[in-house]
Amino acid sequence: MNNDNFEFWKMAFDMKAIDKNLLGQAVKCDKNPFGEISPEQYEEISGEKFTLV
């Protein structure tokens, strides 16, 4: 499922305007219920599985 937020975060990551740590802060999860992308979208953008730290 792609959405406008996904496209924004993908563009920012591809342009190297953000790193994986900042991208992780945009993931919707128990710690961040207001996130803008899903853990699956994080993996699609970064190439790595999302894990909480």
C-alpha distance matrix in Angstrom:
0.0 3.8 6.6 10.3 10.9 8.8 10.9 13.9 13.8 13.3 16.1 18.3 18.0 18.7 21.6 22.9 23.1 21.7 22.0 20.1 22.0 21.0 17.3 17.7 19.0 15.7 14.0 13.8 16.3 19.6 21.5 19.2 17.8 17.2 14.9 12.3 9.7 9.1 11.5 9.1 8.0 11.8 12.7 10.8 12.6 15.9 16.3 17.6 16.7 16.4 19.7 21.4 24.7
3.8 0.0 3.8 7.1 8.0 5.8 7.3 10.5 10.9 10.3 12.8 15.2 15.3 15.9 18.5 20.1 20.2 19.2 19.9 18.7 20.7 19.2 15.6 16.8 17.9 14.4 13.6 14.1 17.1 20.7 21.9 19.3 18.2 16.9 14.3 11.1 8.9 9.7 12.3 10.4 7.8 11.3 12.7 10.3 11.1 14.7 15.8 17.5 17.3 16.9 20.3 21.9 24.9
6.6 3.8 0.0 3.8 5.4 5.2 6.5 8.9 10.2 10.7 12.5 14.5 15.5 16.5 18.5 20.2 19.5 18.7 20.1 19.2 20.8 18.7 15.5 16.9 17.2 13.5 13.4 13.6 17.1 20.5 21.4 18.3 17.1 15.1 12.9 9.4 8.5 10.5 13.7 12.7 9.9 12.7 15.0 13.0 12.9 16.4 18.2 19.7 19.5 18.4 21.6 22.6 25.4
10.3 7.1 3.8 0.0 3.8 5.4 5.2 6.3 8.8 9.9 10.7 12.5 14.4 15.3 16.6 18.6 17.4 17.1 19.1 19.0 20.4 17.8 15.0 17.0 16.9 13.1 14.1 14.8 18.5 21.8 22.2 18.8 17.9 15.2 13.2 9.4 9.7 12.6 15.7 15.2 12.0 14.0 16.7 14.8 13.6 17.0 19.4 21.0 21.2 19.9 23.0 23.7 26.1
10.9 8.0 5.4 3.8 0.0 3.8 5.4 5.1 6.2 8.5 9.9 10.7 12.3 14.1 15.4 16.6 15.3 14.3 16.2 15.9 16.9 14.3 11.5 13.4 13.1 9.4 10.6 11.6 15.4 18.8 18.8 15.4 14.9 12.2 9.8 6.1 6.7 10.1 13.1 13.4 10.1 11.4 14.6 13.4 11.9 14.8 17.5 18.6 18.7 17.0 19.9 20.3 22.5
8.8 5.8 5.2 5.4 3.8 0.0 3.8 5.5 5.3 6.0 8.5 9.9 10.5 12.0 14.1 15.3 14.8 13.7 14.9 14.2 16.0 13.9 10.6 12.5 13.2 9.8 10.2 11.8 15.3 18.9 19.2 16.2 16.1 14.1 11.0 7.5 6.0 8.7 11.1 10.6 7.0 8.7 11.4 9.7 8.5 11.8 14.2 15.6 15.9 14.8 18.1 19.2 21.6
10.9 7.3 6.5 5.2 5.4 3.8 0.0 3.8 5.6 5.1 6.1 8.6 9.9 10.4 12.1 14.2 13.8 13.7 15.5 15.5 17.7 15.4 12.4 15.1 15.8 12.5 13.6 15.5 19.0 22.6 22.6 19.6 19.6 17.2 14.3 10.8 9.8 12.5 14.6 13.7 10.0 11.4 13.6 11.3 9.5 12.9 15.3 17.5 18.4 17.7 21.1 22.4 24.5
13.9 10.5 8.9 6.3 5.1 5.5 3.8 0.0 3.8 5.5 5.2 6.2 8.6 9.9 10.7 12.4 11.1 11.2 13.6 14.3 16.0 13.2 10.8 13.9 14.0 11.0 13.0 15.2 18.8 22.2 21.6 18.4 18.8 16.0 13.2 10.0 10.1 13.4 15.5 15.5 11.7 12.1 15.0 13.3 10.7 13.4 16.5 18.2 19.3 18.1 21.1 21.8 23.5
13.8 10.9 10.2 8.8 6.2 5.3 5.6 3.8 0.0 3.8 5.4 5.1 6.1 8.5 9.9 10.5 9.6 8.6 10.4 10.6 12.3 9.9 7.1 10.3 10.9 8.2 10.2 13.0 16.3 19.8 19.0 16.1 17.1 14.8 11.5 8.8 8.2 11.3 12.7 13.1 9.5 8.9 11.9 11.0 8.0 10.1 13.5 14.8 15.9 14.6 17.6 18.4 19.9
13.3 10.3 10.7 9.9 8.5 6.0 5.1 5.5 3.8 0.0 3.8 5.5 5.2 6.0 8.5 9.8 10.2 9.6 10.8 11.0 13.7 12.0 9.0 12.0 13.6 11.2 12.4 15.3 18.3 22.0 21.5 19.0 19.9 18.0 14.5 11.8 10.1 12.4 13.2 12.6 9.0 8.8 10.7 8.8 5.7 8.4 11.3 13.5 15.2 14.8 18.2 19.7 21.3
16.1 12.8 12.5 10.7 9.9 8.5 6.1 5.2 5.4 3.8 0.0 3.8 5.5 5.1 6.1 8.5 8.6 9.5 11.7 13.0 15.5 13.4 11.2 14.7 15.7 13.6 15.4 18.3 21.5 25.1 24.3 21.5 22.5 20.2 16.9 14.1 13.2 15.9 16.9 16.4 12.7 12.4 14.3 12.3 9.1 11.3 14.2 16.6 18.7 18.3 21.5 22.8 24.1
18.3 15.2 14.5 12.5 10.7 9.9 8.6 6.2 5.1 5.5 3.8 0.0 3.8 5.6 5.2 6.3 5.2 6.0 8.8 10.8 12.7 10.3 8.9 12.7 13.4 11.9 14.4 17.5 20.6 23.9 22.6 19.9 21.4 19.0 15.8 13.6 13.2 16.1 16.8 17.1 13.7 12.4 14.8 13.7 10.0 11.2 14.7 16.4 18.4 17.5 20.3 21.1 22.0
18.0 15.3 15.5 14.4 12.3 10.5 9.9 8.6 6.1 5.2 5.5 3.8 0.0 3.8 5.4 5.0 5.9 5.2 6.4 7.9 10.6 9.3 7.5 11.0 12.7 11.7 13.5 17.1 19.6 23.0 21.8 19.6 21.4 19.6 16.1 14.2 13.0 15.2 15.1 15.2 12.2 10.3 12.0 11.2 7.4 7.7 11.2 12.9 15.4 14.9 17.7 19.0 19.8
18.7 15.9 16.5 15.3 14.1 12.0 10.4 9.9 8.5 6.0 5.1 5.6 3.8 0.0 3.8 5.3 7.6 8.4 9.3 10.9 14.0 13.0 11.1 14.5 16.4 15.2 16.7 20.1 22.8 26.3 25.3 23.1 24.7 22.9 19.3 17.1 15.5 17.5 17.4 16.8 13.7 12.5 13.4 11.7 8.2 9.0 11.6 14.2 17.1 17.3 20.4 22.1 23.0
21.6 18.5 18.5 16.6 15.4 14.1 12.1 10.7 9.9 8.5 6.1 5.2 5.4 3.8 0.0 3.8 5.4 7.8 9.8 12.4 15.0 13.5 12.6 16.2 17.5 16.5 18.7 22.1 24.9 28.3 26.9 24.5 26.2 24.1 20.7 18.6 17.7 20.2 20.3 20.1 16.9 15.5 16.8 15.4 11.8 12.2 15.1 17.4 20.3 20.1 22.9 24.2 24.7
22.9 20.1 20.2 18.6 16.6 15.3 14.2 12.4 10.5 9.8 8.5 6.3 5.0 5.3 3.8 0.0 3.8 5.3 6.6 9.7 12.0 11.0 10.8 14.2 15.6 15.5 17.7 21.3 23.7 26.8 25.1 23.1 25.3 23.4 20.1 18.6 17.7 19.9 19.5 19.9 17.0 14.8 16.1 15.5 11.8 11.1 14.2 15.8 18.7 18.4 20.8 21.9 21.9
23.1 20.2 19.5 17.4 15.3 14.8 13.8 11.1 9.6 10.2 8.6 5.2 5.9 7.6 5.4 3.8 0.0 3.8 7.0 10.4 11.8 9.7 10.1 13.7 14.2 14.0 16.9 20.3 22.9 25.8 23.9 21.6 23.7 21.5 18.5 17.1 17.0 19.7 19.8 20.6 17.6 15.4 17.5 17.1 13.3 13.1 16.5 17.8 20.2 19.2 21.3 21.8 21.8
21.7 19.2 18.7 17.1 14.3 13.7 13.7 11.2 8.6 9.6 9.5 6.0 5.2 8.4 7.8 5.3 3.8 0.0 3.8 6.9 8.0 6.0 6.7 10.1 10.7 11.0 13.7 17.3 19.5 22.4 20.4 18.3 20.8 18.9 15.8 14.9 14.6 17.0 16.8 18.0 15.3 12.7 14.9 15.2 11.6 10.8 14.4 15.0 17.1 15.7 17.6 18.0 18.0
22.0 19.9 20.1 19.1 16.2 14.9 15.5 13.6 10.4 10.8 11.7 8.8 6.4 9.3 9.8 6.6 7.0 3.8 0.0 3.8 5.5 5.5 6.2 8.6 10.3 11.4 13.3 17.0 18.7 21.5 19.4 18.0 20.8 19.6 16.3 15.9 15.0 16.6 15.5 16.8 14.8 11.5 13.1 14.1 10.8 8.8 12.2 12.2 14.4 13.3 15.0 15.7 15.4
20.1 18.7 19.2 19.0 15.9 14.2 15.5 14.3 10.6 11.0 13.0 10.8 7.9 10.9 12.4 9.7 10.4 6.9 3.8 0.0 3.8 5.5 4.9 6.0 8.8 10.1 10.9 14.6 15.9 18.6 16.9 15.9 18.7 18.1 14.6 14.6 13.1 14.0 12.3 13.8 12.4 8.8 10.0 11.9 9.2 6.7 9.7 8.9 10.8 9.6 11.3 12.3 12.4
22.0 20.7 20.8 20.4 16.9 16.0 17.7 16.0 12.3 13.7 15.5 12.7 10.6 14.0 15.0 12.0 11.8 8.0 5.5 3.8 0.0 3.8 5.4 5.1 6.8 9.3 10.5 14.0 14.8 17.0 14.7 13.9 17.2 16.7 13.7 14.6 13.8 14.8 13.2 15.5 14.4 10.7 12.6 14.9 12.5 10.2 13.1 11.5 12.5 10.3 10.9 10.7 10.1
21.0 19.2 18.7 17.8 14.3 13.9 15.4 13.2 9.9 12.0 13.4 10.3 9.3 13.0 13.5 11.0 9.7 6.0 5.5 5.5 3.8 0.0 3.8 5.3 5.2 7.1 9.6 13.0 14.6 17.0 14.6 13.0 15.9 14.7 11.8 12.3 12.3 14.1 13.5 15.9 14.0 10.9 13.6 15.2 12.4 11.1 14.6 13.7 14.6 12.2 13.2 12.8 12.6
17.3 15.6 15.5 15.0 11.5 10.6 12.4 10.8 7.1 9.0 11.2 8.9 7.5 11.1 12.6 10.8 10.1 6.7 6.2 4.9 5.4 3.8 0.0 3.8 5.4 5.4 7.2 10.9 13.0 16.0 14.4 12.5 14.9 13.7 10.2 10.0 9.1 10.9 10.4 12.4 10.3 7.3 10.2 11.6 8.9 8.3 11.8 11.4 12.1 9.9 11.9 12.3 13.2
17.7 16.8 16.9 17.0 13.4 12.5 15.1 13.9 10.3 12.0 14.7 12.7 11.0 14.5 16.2 14.2 13.7 10.1 8.6 6.0 5.1 5.3 3.8 0.0 3.8 5.3 5.4 9.0 10.1 12.9 11.2 10.0 12.8 12.5 9.2 10.2 9.1 9.8 8.6 11.4 10.4 7.1 9.8 12.2 10.5 9.4 12.2 10.6 10.3 7.3 8.6 8.5 9.7
19.0 17.9 17.2 16.9 13.1 13.2 15.8 14.0 10.9 13.6 15.7 13.4 12.7 16.4 17.5 15.6 14.2 10.7 10.3 8.8 6.8 5.2 5.4 3.8 0.0 3.8 5.6 8.3 9.7 12.0 9.7 7.8 10.8 10.0 7.3 9.1 9.5 10.9 10.7 13.9 12.7 10.0 13.2 15.3 13.4 12.8 15.9 14.4 13.9 10.6 11.2 9.9 10.6
15.7 14.4 13.5 13.1 9.4 9.8 12.5 11.0 8.2 11.2 13.6 11.9 11.7 15.2 16.5 15.5 14.0 11.0 11.4 10.1 9.3 7.1 5.4 5.3 3.8 0.0 3.8 6.5 9.3 12.3 10.9 8.1 9.8 8.3 4.8 5.4 6.1 8.4 9.4 12.1 10.2 8.5 12.2 13.6 11.8 12.4 15.4 14.7 14.1 11.1 12.7 12.0 13.7
14.0 13.6 13.4 14.1 10.6 10.2 13.6 13.0 10.2 12.4 15.4 14.4 13.5 16.7 18.7 17.7 16.9 13.7 13.3 10.9 10.5 9.6 7.2 5.4 5.6 3.8 0.0 3.8 6.2 9.7 9.3 7.0 8.5 8.3 4.8 5.9 4.9 5.4 6.0 9.2 8.3 6.9 10.2 12.1 11.4 11.9 14.3 13.0 11.7 8.4 10.1 9.8 12.3
13.8 14.1 13.6 14.8 11.6 11.8 15.5 15.2 13.0 15.3 18.3 17.5 17.1 20.1 22.1 21.3 20.3 17.3 17.0 14.6 14.0 13.0 10.9 9.0 8.3 6.5 3.8 0.0 3.8 7.2 7.9 5.4 5.3 6.0 3.7 6.0 5.8 5.5 7.0 10.2 10.1 9.7 12.7 14.5 14.5 15.3 17.3 15.9 13.9 10.7 11.7 10.9 13.8
16.3 17.1 17.1 18.5 15.4 15.3 19.0 18.8 16.3 18.3 21.5 20.6 19.6 22.8 24.9 23.7 22.9 19.5 18.7 15.9 14.8 14.6 13.0 10.1 9.7 9.3 6.2 3.8 0.0 3.8 5.4 5.0 5.4 8.0 7.0 9.8 9.3 7.7 7.7 11.2 12.2 11.5 13.7 16.2 16.6 16.8 18.3 16.2 13.6 10.1 10.1 8.7 11.9
19.6 20.7 20.5 21.8 18.8 18.9 22.6 22.2 19.8 22.0 25.1 23.9 23.0 26.3 28.3 26.8 25.8 22.4 21.5 18.6 17.0 17.0 16.0 12.9 12.0 12.3 9.7 7.2 3.8 0.0 3.8 5.5 5.7 9.3 9.6 12.9 12.9 11.4 11.2 14.7 16.0 15.1 17.2 19.9 20.3 20.2 21.6 19.2 16.3 12.8 11.7 9.5 12.1
21.5 21.9 21.4 22.2 18.8 19.2 22.6 21.6 19.0 21.5 24.3 22.6 21.8 25.3 26.9 25.1 23.9 20.4 19.4 16.9 14.7 14.6 14.4 11.2 9.7 10.9 9.3 7.9 5.4 3.8 0.0 3.8 6.3 9.0 9.2 12.8 13.4 12.7 12.3 16.1 16.8 15.2 17.6 20.4 20.2 19.7 21.5 19.0 16.6 12.9 11.4 8.4 10.1
19.2 19.3 18.3 18.8 15.4 16.2 19.6 18.4 16.1 19.0 21.5 19.9 19.6 23.1 24.5 23.1 21.6 18.3 18.0 15.9 13.9 13.0 12.5 10.0 7.8 8.1 7.0 5.4 5.0 5.5 3.8 0.0 3.8 5.4 5.6 9.4 10.6 10.8 11.4 15.0 15.0 13.7 16.7 19.0 18.4 18.5 20.8 18.8 16.8 13.1 12.7 10.3 12.1
17.8 18.2 17.1 17.9 14.9 16.1 19.6 18.8 17.1 19.9 22.5 21.4 21.4 24.7 26.2 25.3 23.7 20.8 20.8 18.7 17.2 15.9 14.9 12.8 10.8 9.8 8.5 5.3 5.4 5.7 6.3 3.8 0.0 3.8 5.7 8.9 10.5 10.5 12.0 15.2 15.3 15.0 17.9 19.8 19.6 20.3 22.4 20.8 18.5 15.0 15.0 13.1 15.5
17.2 16.9 15.1 15.2 12.2 14.1 17.2 16.0 14.8 18.0 20.2 19.0 19.6 22.9 24.1 23.4 21.5 18.9 19.6 18.1 16.7 14.7 13.7 12.5 10.0 8.3 8.3 6.0 8.0 9.3 9.0 5.4 3.8 0.0 3.8 6.6 9.3 10.7 12.9 15.8 14.9 14.8 18.2 19.5 18.8 19.9 22.4 21.3 19.6 16.2 16.8 15.1 17.2
14.9 14.3 12.9 13.2 9.8 11.0 14.3 13.2 11.5 14.5 16.9 15.8 16.1 19.3 20.7 20.1 18.5 15.8 16.3 14.6 13.7 11.8 10.2 9.2 7.3 4.8 4.8 3.7 7.0 9.6 9.2 5.6 5.7 3.8 0.0 3.8 5.9 7.7 9.9 12.7 11.5 11.1 14.6 15.9 15.0 16.1 18.7 17.8 16.4 13.1 14.3 13.2 15.4
12.3 11.1 9.4 9.4 6.1 7.5 10.8 10.0 8.8 11.8 14.1 13.6 14.2 17.1 18.6 18.6 17.1 14.9 15.9 14.6 14.6 12.3 10.0 10.2 9.1 5.4 5.9 6.0 9.8 12.9 12.8 9.4 8.9 6.6 3.8 0.0 3.8 7.0 10.0 11.8 9.7 10.1 13.7 14.1 13.1 15.0 17.7 17.5 16.6 13.9 15.9 15.6 18.0
9.7 8.9 8.5 9.7 6.7 6.0 9.8 10.1 8.2 10.1 13.2 13.2 13.0 15.5 17.7 17.7 17.0 14.6 15.0 13.1 13.8 12.3 9.1 9.1 9.5 6.1 4.9 5.8 9.3 12.9 13.4 10.6 10.5 9.3 5.9 3.8 0.0 3.8 6.7 8.1 6.0 6.8 10.2 10.5 10.1 12.1 14.4 14.3 13.3 11.1 13.7 14.2 17.0
9.1 9.7 10.5 12.6 10.1 8.7 12.5 13.4 11.3 12.4 15.9 16.1 15.2 17.5 20.2 19.9 19.7 17.0 16.6 14.0 14.8 14.1 10.9 9.8 10.9 8.4 5.4 5.5 7.7 11.4 12.7 10.8 10.5 10.7 7.7 7.0 3.8 0.0 3.8 5.3 5.1 6.3 8.7 9.8 10.6 12.2 13.6 13.0 11.2 9.2 11.8 12.7 16.0
11.5 12.3 13.7 15.7 13.1 11.1 14.6 15.5 12.7 13.2 16.9 16.8 15.1 17.4 20.3 19.5 19.8 16.8 15.5 12.3 13.2 13.5 10.4 8.6 10.7 9.4 6.0 7.0 7.7 11.2 12.3 11.4 12.0 12.9 9.9 10.0 6.7 3.8 0.0 3.8 5.4 5.0 6.4 8.7 9.9 10.5 11.3 9.9 7.6 5.6 8.3 10.0 13.4
9.1 10.4 12.7 15.2 13.4 10.6 13.7 15.5 13.1 12.6 16.4 17.1 15.2 16.8 20.1 19.9 20.6 18.0 16.8 13.8 15.5 15.9 12.4 11.4 13.9 12.1 9.2 10.2 11.2 14.7 16.1 15.0 15.2 15.8 12.7 11.8 8.1 5.3 3.8 0.0 3.8 5.4 5.1 6.3 8.7 10.0 9.9 9.6 7.8 7.6 10.9 13.3 16.6
8.0 7.8 9.9 12.0 10.1 7.0 10.0 11.7 9.5 9.0 12.7 13.7 12.2 13.7 16.9 17.0 17.6 15.3 14.8 12.4 14.4 14.0 10.3 10.4 12.7 10.2 8.3 10.1 12.2 16.0 16.8 15.0 15.3 14.9 11.5 9.7 6.0 5.1 5.4 3.8 0.0 3.8 5.3 4.9 6.1 8.5 9.5 10.2 9.6 9.1 12.7 14.7 17.6
11.8 11.3 12.7 14.0 11.4 8.7 11.4 12.1 8.9 8.8 12.4 12.4 10.3 12.5 15.5 14.8 15.4 12.7 11.5 8.8 10.7 10.9 7.3 7.1 10.0 8.5 6.9 9.7 11.5 15.1 15.2 13.7 15.0 14.8 11.1 10.1 6.8 6.3 5.0 5.4 3.8 0.0 3.8 5.5 5.2 5.9 7.8 7.6 7.4 6.4 10.0 12.0 14.5
12.7 12.7 15.0 16.7 14.6 11.4 13.6 15.0 11.9 10.7 14.3 14.8 12.0 13.4 16.8 16.1 17.5 14.9 13.1 10.0 12.6 13.6 10.2 9.8 13.2 12.2 10.2 12.7 13.7 17.2 17.6 16.7 17.9 18.2 14.6 13.7 10.2 8.7 6.4 5.1 5.3 3.8 0.0 3.8 5.5 5.3 5.0 5.0 5.0 6.2 9.9 12.9 15.4
10.8 10.3 13.0 14.8 13.4 9.7 11.3 13.3 11.0 8.8 12.3 13.7 11.2 11.7 15.4 15.5 17.1 15.2 14.1 11.9 14.9 15.2 11.6 12.2 15.3 13.6 12.1 14.5 16.2 19.9 20.4 19.0 19.8 19.5 15.9 14.1 10.5 9.8 8.7 6.3 4.9 5.5 3.8 0.0 3.8 5.9 5.6 7.7 8.6 9.9 13.7 16.5 19.0
12.6 11.1 12.9 13.6 11.9 8.5 9.5 10.7 8.0 5.7 9.1 10.0 7.4 8.2 11.8 11.8 13.3 11.6 10.8 9.2 12.5 12.4 8.9 10.5 13.4 11.8 11.4 14.5 16.6 20.3 20.2 18.4 19.6 18.8 15.0 13.1 10.1 10.6 9.9 8.7 6.1 5.2 5.5 3.8 0.0 3.8 5.9 8.2 10.0 10.5 14.2 16.5 18.5
15.9 14.7 16.4 17.0 14.8 11.8 12.9 13.4 10.1 8.4 11.3 11.2 7.7 9.0 12.2 11.1 13.1 10.8 8.8 6.7 10.2 11.1 8.3 9.4 12.8 12.4 11.9 15.3 16.8 20.2 19.7 18.5 20.3 19.9 16.1 15.0 12.1 12.2 10.5 10.0 8.5 5.9 5.3 5.9 3.8 0.0 3.8 5.4 8.1 9.0 12.2 14.8 16.2
16.3 15.8 18.2 19.4 17.5 14.2 15.3 16.5 13.5 11.3 14.2 14.7 11.2 11.6 15.1 14.2 16.5 14.4 12.2 9.7 13.1 14.6 11.8 12.2 15.9 15.4 14.3 17.3 18.3 21.6 21.5 20.8 22.4 22.4 18.7 17.7 14.4 13.6 11.3 9.9 9.5 7.8 5.0 5.6 5.9 3.8 0.0 3.8 6.9 9.3 12.5 15.7 17.3
17.6 17.5 19.7 21.0 18.6 15.6 17.5 18.2 14.8 13.5 16.6 16.4 12.9 14.2 17.4 15.8 17.8 15.0 12.2 8.9 11.5 13.7 11.4 10.6 14.4 14.7 13.0 15.9 16.2 19.2 19.0 18.8 20.8 21.3 17.8 17.5 14.3 13.0 9.9 9.6 10.2 7.6 5.0 7.7 8.2 5.4 3.8 0.0 3.8 6.4 9.1 12.4 14.0
16.7 17.3 19.5 21.2 18.7 15.9 18.4 19.3 15.9 15.2 18.7 18.4 15.4 17.1 20.3 18.7 20.2 17.1 14.4 10.8 12.5 14.6 12.1 10.3 13.9 14.1 11.7 13.9 13.6 16.3 16.6 16.8 18.5 19.6 16.4 16.6 13.3 11.2 7.6 7.8 9.6 7.4 5.0 8.6 10.0 8.1 6.9 3.8 0.0 3.8 6.4 10.1 12.3
16.4 16.9 18.4 19.9 17.0 14.8 17.7 18.1 14.6 14.8 18.3 17.5 14.9 17.3 20.1 18.4 19.2 15.7 13.3 9.6 10.3 12.2 9.9 7.3 10.6 11.1 8.4 10.7 10.1 12.8 12.9 13.1 15.0 16.2 13.1 13.9 11.1 9.2 5.6 7.6 9.1 6.4 6.2 9.9 10.5 9.0 9.3 6.4 3.8 0.0 3.8 6.8 9.5
19.7 20.3 21.6 23.0 19.9 18.1 21.1 21.1 17.6 18.2 21.5 20.3 17.7 20.4 22.9 20.8 21.3 17.6 15.0 11.3 10.9 13.2 11.9 8.6 11.2 12.7 10.1 11.7 10.1 11.7 11.4 12.7 15.0 16.8 14.3 15.9 13.7 11.8 8.3 10.9 12.7 10.0 9.9 13.7 14.2 12.2 12.5 9.1 6.4 3.8 0.0 3.8 6.4
21.4 21.9 22.6 23.7 20.3 19.2 22.4 21.8 18.4 19.7 22.8 21.1 19.0 22.1 24.2 21.9 21.8 18.0 15.7 12.3 10.7 12.8 12.3 8.5 9.9 12.0 9.8 10.9 8.7 9.5 8.4 10.3 13.1 15.1 13.2 15.6 14.2 12.7 10.0 13.3 14.7 12.0 12.9 16.5 16.5 14.8 15.7 12.4 10.1 6.8 3.8 0.0 3.8
24.7 24.9 25.4 26.1 22.5 21.6 24.5 23.5 19.9 21.3 24.1 22.0 19.8 23.0 24.7 21.9 21.8 18.0 15.4 12.4 10.1 12.6 13.2 9.7 10.6 13.7 12.3 13.8 11.9 12.1 10.1 12.1 15.5 17.2 15.4 18.0 17.0 16.0 13.4 16.6 17.6 14.5 15.4 19.0 18.5 16.2 17.3 14.0 12.3 9.5 6.4 3.8 0.0
